[in-house]
Amino acid sequence: MSDPEETKDLAPDPSHARIVAECKAKLLAICDPQEVDRRAKARQAELLEANGGREAVIARGDLGFTPAPGFAADFQ
């Protein structure tokens, strides 16, 4: 394998155009990526607000991961 860490983006390579189109069609069949992005950012904003706002969260530090759904962020 020449790129085991998958650091090279193959999507722009014309030889991969068919598979890129197939993947895009499958994605669009299950969701609207722009709507998913909008909802995710709205949820992130809600979580920031619930935890004291952006500056308070930054001051506490990064968890290093996203808590699983249903679990509260624990900065301790």
matplotlib code that plots the C-alpha trace (Angstrom):
import matplotlib.pyplot as plt

x = [0.0, 1.6, -0.5, -1.4, -2.2, -4.5, -2.8, -3.2, -6.6, -7.4, -10.8, -9.4, -7.7, -9.8, -9.2, -11.3, -14.2, -16.6, -16.2, -16.4, -19.7, -21.0, -20.1, -21.7, -24.9, -25.1, -24.5, -27.2, -29.6, -29.4, -28.9, -28.5, -24.9, -25.5, -28.5, -26.5, -23.7, -26.1, -27.7, -24.3, -23.1, -26.4, -25.9, -22.3, -23.5, -26.1, -23.4, -21.1, -23.8, -24.9, -21.2, -20.7, -20.0, -17.0, -14.5, -15.4, -15.0, -11.6, -10.4, -11.3, -9.4, -10.2, -11.5, -9.5, -12.6, -16.3, -18.4, -20.8, -24.4, -26.2, -23.0, -22.2, -18.8, -16.5, -13.6, -12.2]
y = [0.0, 3.3, 5.6, 3.6, 6.8, 8.0, 11.4, 11.9, 13.0, 10.9, 12.5, 15.1, 12.4, 11.9, 8.2, 8.1, 10.2, 7.3, 6.2, 9.8, 10.2, 7.0, 8.0, 11.4, 9.9, 7.5, 10.3, 12.5, 9.5, 9.4, 13.0, 16.6, 17.4, 21.2, 20.5, 18.1, 20.7, 23.4, 21.2, 20.1, 23.7, 24.7, 21.9, 22.9, 26.5, 25.1, 23.0, 26.0, 28.2, 25.4, 25.2, 28.9, 30.1, 29.9, 31.7, 29.7, 26.4, 27.5, 28.6, 25.2, 23.4, 20.8, 17.4, 15.9, 14.1, 14.6, 13.0, 10.3, 11.2, 11.3, 12.0, 15.4, 16.9, 16.5, 18.9, 17.4]
z = [0.0, -1.0, 1.3, 4.4, 6.4, 3.5, 3.4, -0.3, -1.6, -4.6, -5.3, -7.7, -9.8, -12.9, -12.7, -9.6, -10.9, -11.2, -7.6, -6.3, -8.2, -6.8, -3.3, -3.7, -5.0, -2.1, 0.4, -1.2, -1.1, 2.7, 3.7, 2.7, 3.7, 4.1, 6.4, 8.5, 8.7, 9.7, 12.4, 13.8, 14.1, 15.7, 18.3, 18.9, 19.6, 22.0, 23.8, 24.1, 25.5, 28.0, 29.2, 29.8, 26.3, 23.9, 26.1, 29.2, 27.3, 25.8, 29.3, 30.7, 28.0, 25.3, 26.2, 23.3, 22.2, 21.7, 24.5, 23.4, 23.0, 26.3, 28.3, 29.8, 29.1, 32.2, 32.3, 35.5]

ax = plt.figure().add_subplot(projection="3d")
ax.plot(x, y, z, "-o")
ax.set_aspect("equal")
plt.show()
